[in-house]
Amino acid sequence: MRRALDTLYNAAAYLAALFLIGTLIMVLLGIFGRLLDFQVRGTDAYAGYFMAGSGFLALAHTLTRGEHIRVTLILEHAGADGKRWLERRSLAVAMVLTVAFAWFSLRLAWQSHAFHDISTGNDATPLWIPQLSMAVGNVVLAVAFIDQFVGELTGTRVVVKPDTEPAHIE
């Protein structure tokens, strides 16, 4: 199970990297299009879609690597029992919020598909396509928070400090 979850987080991170490359391509296409006097419709919009998608798809990988911004001032002074209590409560709240966010992101993409919503720009992109990357990123983030919460409850959660490699646990 651990290997499957890590593969999921890594796959989302690689997809986020591809979306960043897509952002670069769209920006360069817009720049060179202006220089060479041709226009590709929607490059600004697609650059934004790719950027948003890369951000959402990278969230779970960032969480599991300990790279999310955390305020640990209270945790450092809480003691072992207080720290465990605070970690469990904060992970529970984060889990509930990300599951709700994932649900509503999926619902938004589904409704955009059902109602045939299109972007207001000159590219007329069906909105469910860029919204799908947000929904997938949020679902993977929700899975990551559920994974972290269950790991905290069972005592198998590996807390990774930023700029260190996670310990390998069998």
Secondary structure as UniProt FT lines:
FT   HELIX           2..35
FT   TURN            36..37
FT   TURN            41..42
FT   HELIX           43..64
FT   TURN            65..66
FT   HELIX           73..76
FT   HELIX           79..114
FT   TURN            115..116
FT   TURN            122..123
FT   HELIX           128..154
FT   TURN            162..163
//
